[in-house]
Amino acid sequence: MIQYGAAASMDPLQAFNLCLLHLARLTRGRDAAQFIGEGLQAFGQLVPFASAWWGEMSQAQANAAPQSWMHGQLNLSESFASEWNQIAARDRFSHGTLSRPGEIVRASGFSDPCAEVNAFARRHDLYHLLCITFELPESGLMFFVCLYRGASAQAFSDSEARLFASFCEHLLQLWRFQVQDLLQLGGGDGASEFAVARADGRLLYVGARLCAAIAHEVPGWDGSVLPAGLIAQLANAPCVMRLGRAALTLNRSGEQLILTLTSQTRHNGLAPRERTAAMLFAAGHSYKEIAKLLLLSPATVRTYLRTCYLQLGVRSKLELCAALRMPANPDEGGRRAPARQSVGAR
């Protein structure tokens, strides 16, 4: 890794290359949240900044303002995202960057026409802004990274903006690879119904459909951290629970948890209980464990699974995981204890 202060004495191309090499190394030992934060800290040695904000955001719609659904920050308050969500509809800068994906957007000064937006910027000393937004087709949301400098600092230069754009392209690609590996999605298709979360409920990735489903069932939920009711169930994973008219499957993948939304109409017409049994079986439960969770006999579970295999056209548990778009159980030899909460089998 580049040492602090060393970048100034290096050839710019050499310093940038070393930063990218360090970024690639971070993917081997960091979760999605740590990776982005530590990657930006390394980039800060090339392009200094006072604070940073990144995450996934929905675009403005006719009946809804843009909103941050997953975020991370450096040197900003924990309330930053929720404060911004309150003024998002009137934030001219954010509307500008969301409407120009892939482009660098810069601004300086407290010059927004809205007094509340200017007050927010002054409160967090966001005098100089440098931001880029990318489309995430697999998620249905936008990915953004924004750097800030205070009023006493210089504005971001053209060369710094170009470095930032190139760096963020690498950052986004490596982050997407991390998420795809966690979800085991080859082409990134269908990831709008998934989320990746830490054990404390903080989101590392979330798809638009799952966002909408949670927001519909938990009015006032503003993203970034799962609602308390969902957090309470994370320790019981793997399990299946109700989320309105859909089933929400919770699975473990190392230290992270994978949340999968399944609507009634998906999976080639599987009956709700057949689908639930198949998800639990794919997550590593035995026939007896599934029978206990769903209050069925093992023979009935066996019949459900036989029907699922035939309807989905699969011949192995690995193929079943792929058909259900679930991460495969990394340890088939060690059964996990069955979840003890009541399972919403539909």
DRENDREN-346051 format. One record per residue (C-alpha): residue number from 1; chain; x, y, z. Coordinates in steps of 0.02 Angstrom, whole numbers, plus 50000, padded with zeros to 5 digits. Layout:
<nr = NUM	kette = A	X = X	Y = Y	Z = Z>
...
***
This chain:
<nr = 1	kette = A	X = 50000	Y = 50000	Z = 50000>
<nr = 2	kette = A	X = 50056	Y = 50178	Z = 49966>
<nr = 3	kette = A	X = 50120	Y = 50261	Z = 50124>
<nr = 4	kette = A	X = 50042	Y = 50427	Z = 50175>
<nr = 5	kette = A	X = 50139	Y = 50569	Z = 50096>
<nr = 6	kette = A	X = 50231	Y = 50455	Z = 49975>
<nr = 7	kette = A	X = 50109	Y = 50484	Z = 49832>
<nr = 8	kette = A	X = 50162	Y = 50666	Z = 49815>
<nr = 9	kette = A	X = 50341	Y = 50616	Z = 49771>
<nr = 10	kette = A	X = 50289	Y = 50479	Z = 49648>
<nr = 11	kette = A	X = 50253	Y = 50484	Z = 49464>
<nr = 12	kette = A	X = 50061	Y = 50504	Z = 49455>
<nr = 13	kette = A	X = 50039	Y = 50351	Z = 49344>
<nr = 14	kette = A	X = 50146	Y = 50245	Z = 49460>
<nr = 15	kette = A	X = 50051	Y = 50305	Z = 49613>
<nr = 16	kette = A	X = 49884	Y = 50268	Z = 49529>
<nr = 17	kette = A	X = 49940	Y = 50094	Z = 49477>
<nr = 18	kette = A	X = 49996	Y = 50056	Z = 49655>
<nr = 19	kette = A	X = 49828	Y = 50115	Z = 49719>
<nr = 20	kette = A	X = 49737	Y = 49997	Z = 49599>
<nr = 21	kette = A	X = 49848	Y = 49851	Z = 49650>
<nr = 22	kette = A	X = 49806	Y = 49887	Z = 49832>
<nr = 23	kette = A	X = 49621	Y = 49894	Z = 49786>
<nr = 24	kette = A	X = 49632	Y = 49722	Z = 49704>
<nr = 25	kette = A	X = 49716	Y = 49650	Z = 49860>
<nr = 26	kette = A	X = 49576	Y = 49717	Z = 49969>
<nr = 27	kette = A	X = 49449	Y = 49607	Z = 49879>
<nr = 28	kette = A	X = 49529	Y = 49452	Z = 49953>
<nr = 29	kette = A	X = 49503	Y = 49494	Z = 50136>
<nr = 30	kette = A	X = 49364	Y = 49623	Z = 50154>
<nr = 31	kette = A	X = 49175	Y = 49619	Z = 50149>
<nr = 32	kette = A	X = 49085	Y = 49737	Z = 50031>
<nr = 33	kette = A	X = 49072	Y = 49880	Z = 50157>
<nr = 34	kette = A	X = 49252	Y = 49873	Z = 50216>
<nr = 35	kette = A	X = 49315	Y = 49855	Z = 50038>
<nr = 36	kette = A	X = 49239	Y = 50018	Z = 49976>
<nr = 37	kette = A	X = 49288	Y = 50117	Z = 50130>
<nr = 38	kette = A	X = 49468	Y = 50056	Z = 50134>
<nr = 39	kette = A	X = 49483	Y = 50076	Z = 49946>
<nr = 40	kette = A	X = 49430	Y = 50258	Z = 49958>
<nr = 41	kette = A	X = 49551	Y = 50286	Z = 50102>
<nr = 42	kette = A	X = 49692	Y = 50225	Z = 49990>
<nr = 43	kette = A	X = 49632	Y = 50338	Z = 49849>
<nr = 44	kette = A	X = 49632	Y = 50484	Z = 49972>
<nr = 45	kette = A	X = 49821	Y = 50478	Z = 49970>
<nr = 46	kette = A	X = 49816	Y = 50524	Z = 49784>
<nr = 47	kette = A	X = 49667	Y = 50643	Z = 49791>
<nr = 48	kette = A	X = 49644	Y = 50708	Z = 49969>
<nr = 49	kette = A	X = 49468	Y = 50735	Z = 50033>
<nr = 50	kette = A	X = 49388	Y = 50773	Z = 50201>
<nr = 51	kette = A	X = 49240	Y = 50652	Z = 50193>
<nr = 52	kette = A	X = 49156	Y = 50528	Z = 50077>
<nr = 53	kette = A	X = 48985	Y = 50450	Z = 50050>
<nr = 54	kette = A	X = 48940	Y = 50302	Z = 49939>
<nr = 55	kette = A	X = 48803	Y = 50174	Z = 49913>
<nr = 56	kette = A	X = 48648	Y = 50129	Z = 49813>
<nr = 57	kette = A	X = 48513	Y = 50255	Z = 49773>
<nr = 58	kette = A	X = 48346	Y = 50256	Z = 49684>
<nr = 59	kette = A	X = 48313	Y = 50389	Z = 49554>
<nr = 60	kette = A	X = 48177	Y = 50520	Z = 49573>
<nr = 61	kette = A	X = 48006	Y = 50465	Z = 49510>
<nr = 62	kette = A	X = 47843	Y = 50557	Z = 49483>
<nr = 63	kette = A	X = 47781	Y = 50515	Z = 49659>
<nr = 64	kette = A	X = 47945	Y = 50488	Z = 49751>
<nr = 65	kette = A	X = 48107	Y = 50581	Z = 49784>
<nr = 66	kette = A	X = 48276	Y = 50497	Z = 49761>
<nr = 67	kette = A	X = 48326	Y = 50397	Z = 49913>
<nr = 68	kette = A	X = 48484	Y = 50316	Z = 49980>
<nr = 69	kette = A	X = 48446	Y = 50131	Z = 50018>
<nr = 70	kette = A	X = 48621	Y = 50069	Z = 50061>
<nr = 71	kette = A	X = 48765	Y = 50180	Z = 50109>
<nr = 72	kette = A	X = 48934	Y = 50194	Z = 50190>
<nr = 73	kette = A	X = 49031	Y = 50348	Z = 50242>
<nr = 74	kette = A	X = 49199	Y = 50413	Z = 50298>
<nr = 75	kette = A	X = 49210	Y = 50557	Z = 50423>
<nr = 76	kette = A	X = 49023	Y = 50592	Z = 50417>
<nr = 77	kette = A	X = 48893	Y = 50573	Z = 50553>
<nr = 78	kette = A	X = 48786	Y = 50417	Z = 50568>
<nr = 79	kette = A	X = 48633	Y = 50522	Z = 50535>
<nr = 80	kette = A	X = 48701	Y = 50590	Z = 50369>
<nr = 81	kette = A	X = 48599	Y = 50478	Z = 50254>
<nr = 82	kette = A	X = 48435	Y = 50500	Z = 50348>
<nr = 83	kette = A	X = 48462	Y = 50689	Z = 50352>
<nr = 84	kette = A	X = 48494	Y = 50689	Z = 50164>
<nr = 85	kette = A	X = 48339	Y = 50584	Z = 50129>
<nr = 86	kette = A	X = 48236	Y = 50725	Z = 50207>
<nr = 87	kette = A	X = 48299	Y = 50853	Z = 50080>
<nr = 88	kette = A	X = 48334	Y = 50737	Z = 49932>
<nr = 89	kette = A	X = 48187	Y = 50798	Z = 49828>
<nr = 90	kette = A	X = 48260	Y = 50975	Z = 49829>
<nr = 91	kette = A	X = 48446	Y = 50934	Z = 49811>
<nr = 92	kette = A	X = 48491	Y = 51003	Z = 49639>
<nr = 93	kette = A	X = 48666	Y = 50927	Z = 49641>
<nr = 94	kette = A	X = 48603	Y = 50749	Z = 49673>
<nr = 95	kette = A	X = 48473	Y = 50765	Z = 49534>
<nr = 96	kette = A	X = 48611	Y = 50821	Z = 49418>
<nr = 97	kette = A	X = 48725	Y = 50673	Z = 49450>
<nr = 98	kette = A	X = 48583	Y = 50545	Z = 49447>
<nr = 99	kette = A	X = 48532	Y = 50609	Z = 49274>
<nr = 100	kette = A	X = 48710	Y = 50592	Z = 49206>
<nr = 101	kette = A	X = 48769	Y = 50415	Z = 49247>
<nr = 102	kette = A	X = 48953	Y = 50383	Z = 49212>
<nr = 103	kette = A	X = 48997	Y = 50569	Z = 49214>
<nr = 104	kette = A	X = 49094	Y = 50666	Z = 49344>
<nr = 105	kette = A	X = 48992	Y = 50805	Z = 49424>
<nr = 106	kette = A	X = 49078	Y = 50943	Z = 49526>
<nr = 107	kette = A	X = 49017	Y = 51092	Z = 49623>
<nr = 108	kette = A	X = 49082	Y = 51219	Z = 49747>
<nr = 109	kette = A	X = 48996	Y = 51335	Z = 49869>
<nr = 110	kette = A	X = 48833	Y = 51337	Z = 49965>
<nr = 111	kette = A	X = 48734	Y = 51391	Z = 49814>
<nr = 112	kette = A	X = 48584	Y = 51274	Z = 49804>
<nr = 113	kette = A	X = 48420	Y = 51372	Z = 49781>
<nr = 114	kette = A	X = 48346	Y = 51276	Z = 49928>
<nr = 115	kette = A	X = 48388	Y = 51347	Z = 50101>
<nr = 116	kette = A	X = 48369	Y = 51175	Z = 50183>
<nr = 117	kette = A	X = 48495	Y = 51097	Z = 50063>
<nr = 118	kette = A	X = 48620	Y = 51237	Z = 50098>
<nr = 119	kette = A	X = 48595	Y = 51215	Z = 50285>
<nr = 120	kette = A	X = 48629	Y = 51028	Z = 50267>
<nr = 121	kette = A	X = 48788	Y = 51064	Z = 50166>
<nr = 122	kette = A	X = 48849	Y = 51193	Z = 50293>
<nr = 123	kette = A	X = 48814	Y = 51077	Z = 50439>
<nr = 124	kette = A	X = 48928	Y = 50943	Z = 50364>
<nr = 125	kette = A	X = 49051	Y = 51065	Z = 50281>
<nr = 126	kette = A	X = 49014	Y = 51002	Z = 50104>
<nr = 127	kette = A	X = 49086	Y = 51152	Z = 50012>
<nr = 128	kette = A	X = 49175	Y = 51063	Z = 49868>
<nr = 129	kette = A	X = 49088	Y = 50909	Z = 49794>
<nr = 130	kette = A	X = 49152	Y = 50777	Z = 49674>
<nr = 131	kette = A	X = 49030	Y = 50639	Z = 49627>
<nr = 132	kette = A	X = 49000	Y = 50501	Z = 49501>
<nr = 133	kette = A	X = 48849	Y = 50388	Z = 49482>
<nr = 134	kette = A	X = 48837	Y = 50223	Z = 49388>
<nr = 135	kette = A	X = 48687	Y = 50121	Z = 49334>
<nr = 136	kette = A	X = 48668	Y = 49950	Z = 49417>
<nr = 137	kette = A	X = 48552	Y = 49856	Z = 49296>
<nr = 138	kette = A	X = 48559	Y = 49696	Z = 49400>
<nr = 139	kette = A	X = 48503	Y = 49790	Z = 49556>
<nr = 140	kette = A	X = 48380	Y = 49914	Z = 49482>
<nr = 141	kette = A	X = 48465	Y = 50052	Z = 49582>
<nr = 142	kette = A	X = 48609	Y = 50175	Z = 49554>
<nr = 143	kette = A	X = 48782	Y = 50161	Z = 49631>
<nr = 144	kette = A	X = 48862	Y = 50325	Z = 49684>
<nr = 145	kette = A	X = 49024	Y = 50387	Z = 49762>
<nr = 146	kette = A	X = 49041	Y = 50566	Z = 49823>
<nr = 147	kette = A	X = 49195	Y = 50653	Z = 49895>
<nr = 148	kette = A	X = 49190	Y = 50814	Z = 49994>
<nr = 149	kette = A	X = 49309	Y = 50953	Z = 50045>
<nr = 150	kette = A	X = 49275	Y = 51093	Z = 50167>
<nr = 151	kette = A	X = 49265	Y = 51280	Z = 50136>
<nr = 152	kette = A	X = 49448	Y = 51306	Z = 50184>
<nr = 153	kette = A	X = 49512	Y = 51182	Z = 50053>
<nr = 154	kette = A	X = 49540	Y = 51201	Z = 49866>
<nr = 155	kette = A	X = 49413	Y = 51142	Z = 49738>
<nr = 156	kette = A	X = 49440	Y = 50974	Z = 49652>
<nr = 157	kette = A	X = 49545	Y = 50999	Z = 49495>
<nr = 158	kette = A	X = 49518	Y = 50927	Z = 49321>
<nr = 159	kette = A	X = 49659	Y = 50802	Z = 49342>
<nr = 160	kette = A	X = 49590	Y = 50746	Z = 49511>
<nr = 161	kette = A	X = 49419	Y = 50723	Z = 49435>
<nr = 162	kette = A	X = 49490	Y = 50614	Z = 49295>
<nr = 163	kette = A	X = 49584	Y = 50506	Z = 49421>
<nr = 164	kette = A	X = 49425	Y = 50490	Z = 49524>
<nr = 165	kette = A	X = 49323	Y = 50433	Z = 49373>
<nr = 166	kette = A	X = 49450	Y = 50299	Z = 49327>
<nr = 167	kette = A	X = 49468	Y = 50241	Z = 49506>
<nr = 168	kette = A	X = 49280	Y = 50226	Z = 49532>
<nr = 169	kette = A	X = 49261	Y = 50118	Z = 49377>
<nr = 170	kette = A	X = 49382	Y = 49993	Z = 49454>
<nr = 171	kette = A	X = 49302	Y = 50011	Z = 49626>
<nr = 172	kette = A	X = 49129	Y = 49975	Z = 49557>
<nr = 173	kette = A	X = 49183	Y = 49826	Z = 49453>
<nr = 174	kette = A	X = 49274	Y = 49742	Z = 49597>
<nr = 175	kette = A	X = 49130	Y = 49776	Z = 49716>
<nr = 176	kette = A	X = 49007	Y = 49700	Z = 49592>
<nr = 177	kette = A	X = 49118	Y = 49545	Z = 49577>
<nr = 178	kette = A	X = 49115	Y = 49529	Z = 49767>
<nr = 179	kette = A	X = 48925	Y = 49540	Z = 49771>
<nr = 180	kette = A	X = 48905	Y = 49417	Z = 49626>
<nr = 181	kette = A	X = 49020	Y = 49294	Z = 49714>
<nr = 182	kette = A	X = 48916	Y = 49307	Z = 49872>
<nr = 183	kette = A	X = 48753	Y = 49283	Z = 49778>
<nr = 184	kette = A	X = 48831	Y = 49159	Z = 49655>
<nr = 185	kette = A	X = 48753	Y = 49249	Z = 49508>
<nr = 186	kette = A	X = 48852	Y = 49221	Z = 49350>
<nr = 187	kette = A	X = 48784	Y = 49363	Z = 49245>
<nr = 188	kette = A	X = 48712	Y = 49473	Z = 49381>
<nr = 189	kette = A	X = 48535	Y = 49438	Z = 49318>
<nr = 190	kette = A	X = 48396	Y = 49441	Z = 49446>
<nr = 191	kette = A	X = 48495	Y = 49523	Z = 49587>
<nr = 192	kette = A	X = 48355	Y = 49649	Z = 49619>
<nr = 193	kette = A	X = 48273	Y = 49520	Z = 49735>
<nr = 194	kette = A	X = 48427	Y = 49493	Z = 49844>
<nr = 195	kette = A	X = 48517	Y = 49582	Z = 49985>
<nr = 196	kette = A	X = 48681	Y = 49553	Z = 50077>
<nr = 197	kette = A	X = 48688	Y = 49607	Z = 50258>
<nr = 198	kette = A	X = 48805	Y = 49597	Z = 50407>
<nr = 199	kette = A	X = 48752	Y = 49509	Z = 50567>
<nr = 200	kette = A	X = 48705	Y = 49678	Z = 50643>
<nr = 201	kette = A	X = 48582	Y = 49709	Z = 50500>
<nr = 202	kette = A	X = 48683	Y = 49840	Z = 50406>
<nr = 203	kette = A	X = 48659	Y = 49817	Z = 50219>
<nr = 204	kette = A	X = 48809	Y = 49788	Z = 50106>
<nr = 205	kette = A	X = 48704	Y = 49768	Z = 49949>
<nr = 206	kette = A	X = 48518	Y = 49775	Z = 49912>
<nr = 207	kette = A	X = 48410	Y = 49756	Z = 49756>
<nr = 208	kette = A	X = 48267	Y = 49871	Z = 49709>
<nr = 209	kette = A	X = 48128	Y = 49741	Z = 49718>
<nr = 210	kette = A	X = 48178	Y = 49684	Z = 49891>
<nr = 211	kette = A	X = 48193	Y = 49867	Z = 49944>
<nr = 212	kette = A	X = 48016	Y = 49900	Z = 49883>
<nr = 213	kette = A	X = 47948	Y = 49746	Z = 49971>
<nr = 214	kette = A	X = 48025	Y = 49792	Z = 50139>
<nr = 215	kette = A	X = 47972	Y = 49975	Z = 50124>
<nr = 216	kette = A	X = 47794	Y = 49920	Z = 50084>
<nr = 217	kette = A	X = 47784	Y = 49809	Z = 50238>
<nr = 218	kette = A	X = 47880	Y = 49925	Z = 50356>
<nr = 219	kette = A	X = 47817	Y = 50104	Z = 50327>
<nr = 220	kette = A	X = 47950	Y = 50232	Z = 50366>
<nr = 221	kette = A	X = 48097	Y = 50114	Z = 50334>
<nr = 222	kette = A	X = 48233	Y = 50218	Z = 50249>
<nr = 223	kette = A	X = 48362	Y = 50086	Z = 50206>
<nr = 224	kette = A	X = 48545	Y = 50056	Z = 50253>
<nr = 225	kette = A	X = 48499	Y = 49950	Z = 50406>
<nr = 226	kette = A	X = 48367	Y = 49813	Z = 50403>
<nr = 227	kette = A	X = 48209	Y = 49841	Z = 50506>
<nr = 228	kette = A	X = 48217	Y = 49777	Z = 50685>
<nr = 229	kette = A	X = 48097	Y = 49633	Z = 50649>
<nr = 230	kette = A	X = 48212	Y = 49565	Z = 50514>
<nr = 231	kette = A	X = 48369	Y = 49590	Z = 50617>
<nr = 232	kette = A	X = 48291	Y = 49485	Z = 50754>
<nr = 233	kette = A	X = 48278	Y = 49338	Z = 50632>
<nr = 234	kette = A	X = 48456	Y = 49345	Z = 50564>
<nr = 235	kette = A	X = 48525	Y = 49235	Z = 50703>
<nr = 236	kette = A	X = 48402	Y = 49098	Z = 50651>
<nr = 237	kette = A	X = 48468	Y = 49083	Z = 50473>
<nr = 238	kette = A	X = 48445	Y = 48977	Z = 50372>
<nr = 239	kette = A	X = 48257	Y = 49002	Z = 50383>
<nr = 240	kette = A	X = 48108	Y = 49063	Z = 50284>
<nr = 241	kette = A	X = 47989	Y = 49199	Z = 50343>
<nr = 242	kette = A	X = 47842	Y = 49296	Z = 50275>
<nr = 243	kette = A	X = 47862	Y = 49468	Z = 50200>
<nr = 244	kette = A	X = 47688	Y = 49522	Z = 50150>
<nr = 245	kette = A	X = 47631	Y = 49412	Z = 50006>
<nr = 246	kette = A	X = 47808	Y = 49347	Z = 49975>
<nr = 247	kette = A	X = 47929	Y = 49229	Z = 50061>
<nr = 248	kette = A	X = 48096	Y = 49295	Z = 50122>
<nr = 249	kette = A	X = 48235	Y = 49166	Z = 50139>
<nr = 250	kette = A	X = 48384	Y = 49202	Z = 50253>
<nr = 251	kette = A	X = 48546	Y = 49108	Z = 50224>
<nr = 252	kette = A	X = 48724	Y = 49125	Z = 50286>
<nr = 253	kette = A	X = 48876	Y = 49151	Z = 50175>
<nr = 254	kette = A	X = 49027	Y = 49162	Z = 50288>
<nr = 255	kette = A	X = 49002	Y = 49312	Z = 50403>
<nr = 256	kette = A	X = 48871	Y = 49388	Z = 50289>
<nr = 257	kette = A	X = 48687	Y = 49346	Z = 50270>
<nr = 258	kette = A	X = 48597	Y = 49329	Z = 50104>
<nr = 259	kette = A	X = 48414	Y = 49381	Z = 50094>
<nr = 260	kette = A	X = 48311	Y = 49315	Z = 49949>
<nr = 261	kette = A	X = 48136	Y = 49375	Z = 49904>
<nr = 262	kette = A	X = 48020	Y = 49250	Z = 49821>
<nr = 263	kette = A	X = 47849	Y = 49304	Z = 49760>
<nr = 264	kette = A	X = 47703	Y = 49186	Z = 49740>
<nr = 265	kette = A	X = 47714	Y = 49187	Z = 49551>
<nr = 266	kette = A	X = 47896	Y = 49137	Z = 49533>
<nr = 267	kette = A	X = 47978	Y = 48968	Z = 49502>
<nr = 268	kette = A	X = 47867	Y = 48892	Z = 49368>
<nr = 269	kette = A	X = 47708	Y = 48880	Z = 49469>
<nr = 270	kette = A	X = 47776	Y = 48792	Z = 49623>
<nr = 271	kette = A	X = 47650	Y = 48790	Z = 49764>
<nr = 272	kette = A	X = 47702	Y = 48902	Z = 49910>
<nr = 273	kette = A	X = 47743	Y = 48757	Z = 50027>
<nr = 274	kette = A	X = 47836	Y = 48665	Z = 49890>
<nr = 275	kette = A	X = 47942	Y = 48819	Z = 49858>
<nr = 276	kette = A	X = 47975	Y = 48845	Z = 50044>
<nr = 277	kette = A	X = 48026	Y = 48662	Z = 50067>
<nr = 278	kette = A	X = 48142	Y = 48674	Z = 49916>
<nr = 279	kette = A	X = 48226	Y = 48832	Z = 49984>
<nr = 280	kette = A	X = 48254	Y = 48752	Z = 50155>
<nr = 281	kette = A	X = 48323	Y = 48594	Z = 50073>
<nr = 282	kette = A	X = 48440	Y = 48698	Z = 49963>
<nr = 283	kette = A	X = 48497	Y = 48791	Z = 50120>
<nr = 284	kette = A	X = 48555	Y = 48628	Z = 50200>
<nr = 285	kette = A	X = 48408	Y = 48564	Z = 50302>
<nr = 286	kette = A	X = 48365	Y = 48379	Z = 50308>
<nr = 287	kette = A	X = 48191	Y = 48307	Z = 50271>
<nr = 288	kette = A	X = 48161	Y = 48289	Z = 50459>
<nr = 289	kette = A	X = 48214	Y = 48467	Z = 50495>
<nr = 290	kette = A	X = 48102	Y = 48536	Z = 50357>
<nr = 291	kette = A	X = 47957	Y = 48430	Z = 50417>
<nr = 292	kette = A	X = 47977	Y = 48499	Z = 50593>
<nr = 293	kette = A	X = 47988	Y = 48679	Z = 50532>
<nr = 294	kette = A	X = 47837	Y = 48667	Z = 50417>
<nr = 295	kette = A	X = 47734	Y = 48551	Z = 50529>
<nr = 296	kette = A	X = 47731	Y = 48416	Z = 50395>
<nr = 297	kette = A	X = 47779	Y = 48232	Z = 50389>
<nr = 298	kette = A	X = 47949	Y = 48185	Z = 50314>
<nr = 299	kette = A	X = 47856	Y = 48087	Z = 50180>
<nr = 300	kette = A	X = 47760	Y = 48243	Z = 50128>
<nr = 301	kette = A	X = 47922	Y = 48343	Z = 50121>
<nr = 302	kette = A	X = 47997	Y = 48207	Z = 50010>
<nr = 303	kette = A	X = 47846	Y = 48220	Z = 49894>
<nr = 304	kette = A	X = 47860	Y = 48410	Z = 49887>
<nr = 305	kette = A	X = 48044	Y = 48400	Z = 49842>
<nr = 306	kette = A	X = 48013	Y = 48268	Z = 49708>
<nr = 307	kette = A	X = 47884	Y = 48385	Z = 49631>
<nr = 308	kette = A	X = 48005	Y = 48532	Z = 49639>
<nr = 309	kette = A	X = 48143	Y = 48434	Z = 49552>
<nr = 310	kette = A	X = 48022	Y = 48384	Z = 49413>
<nr = 311	kette = A	X = 47945	Y = 48556	Z = 49390>
<nr = 312	kette = A	X = 48113	Y = 48646	Z = 49391>
<nr = 313	kette = A	X = 48199	Y = 48516	Z = 49284>
<nr = 314	kette = A	X = 48345	Y = 48492	Z = 49403>
<nr = 315	kette = A	X = 48437	Y = 48334	Z = 49457>
<nr = 316	kette = A	X = 48549	Y = 48389	Z = 49601>
<nr = 317	kette = A	X = 48549	Y = 48507	Z = 49750>
<nr = 318	kette = A	X = 48674	Y = 48619	Z = 49660>
<nr = 319	kette = A	X = 48555	Y = 48634	Z = 49512>
<nr = 320	kette = A	X = 48412	Y = 48665	Z = 49633>
<nr = 321	kette = A	X = 48508	Y = 48811	Z = 49711>
<nr = 322	kette = A	X = 48538	Y = 48884	Z = 49538>
<nr = 323	kette = A	X = 48354	Y = 48865	Z = 49490>
<nr = 324	kette = A	X = 48299	Y = 48949	Z = 49651>
<nr = 325	kette = A	X = 48439	Y = 49078	Z = 49630>
<nr = 326	kette = A	X = 48507	Y = 49039	Z = 49804>
<nr = 327	kette = A	X = 48689	Y = 49025	Z = 49859>
<nr = 328	kette = A	X = 48742	Y = 48843	Z = 49877>
<nr = 329	kette = A	X = 48773	Y = 48781	Z = 50054>
<nr = 330	kette = A	X = 48963	Y = 48790	Z = 50074>
<nr = 331	kette = A	X = 48967	Y = 48647	Z = 50200>
<nr = 332	kette = A	X = 48853	Y = 48503	Z = 50153>
<nr = 333	kette = A	X = 48938	Y = 48391	Z = 50280>
<nr = 334	kette = A	X = 48888	Y = 48494	Z = 50431>
<nr = 335	kette = A	X = 48702	Y = 48520	Z = 50454>
<nr = 336	kette = A	X = 48650	Y = 48680	Z = 50535>
<nr = 337	kette = A	X = 48526	Y = 48675	Z = 50677>
<nr = 338	kette = A	X = 48348	Y = 48711	Z = 50617>
<nr = 339	kette = A	X = 48277	Y = 48884	Z = 50645>
<nr = 340	kette = A	X = 48163	Y = 48892	Z = 50795>
<nr = 341	kette = A	X = 48049	Y = 49037	Z = 50748>
<nr = 342	kette = A	X = 47883	Y = 49000	Z = 50667>
<nr = 343	kette = A	X = 47911	Y = 48992	Z = 50480>
<nr = 344	kette = A	X = 47789	Y = 49078	Z = 50366>
<nr = 345	kette = A	X = 47757	Y = 48934	Z = 50247>
<nr = 346	kette = A	X = 47643	Y = 48994	Z = 50111>
***
